[in-house]
Amino acid sequence: MKLSKLPPRLKTIDTNRRPMLEAKAGTTERIRGSTWMSTRRRIMARDSYTCAGCGLVRMDHEVDHIIGLEQQGSNADDNLQLLCRKHTGGDGCHAIKTKDEAKARAGGV
């Protein structure tokens, strides 16, 4: 009995590096790499490693845009703040802000 060759069901993936996603029209371009890391260090030193939401002092805070890049916010220092990632008891200020922004975009309050 001869077996017939089955056609491939899955497409082969391109293992080459994928290009970065394009930003939406009208948004501010996100800075990356060493430029972002130097900005992050500068903001952490400026804010004395203190979360703007709760006052927690740590070195692993997120640098957050007060006005998001999709809302035409800038990468300027006065639009950046430190928010904590996680508290011992639950979500950190950054996660809470992100959830609130998602609810606002979805039309909820």
Number of C-alpha atoms within 10 A of each C-alpha: 3 4 5 6 6 6 6 7 6 6 6 7 6 7 6 6 6 7 6 6 6 7 12 10 8 10 14 16 16 11 11 9 7 9 9 14 12 11 18 20 13 13 19 22 12 13 13 13 20 20 24 17 15 12 12 16 14 14 14 13 23 19 20 20 18 15 13 16 18 15 10 12 16 19 20 9 13 10 14 21 21 26 27 27 18 15 11 6 6 10 12 20 22 21 16 17 15 12 12 14 15 13 12 11 10 9 8 9 9
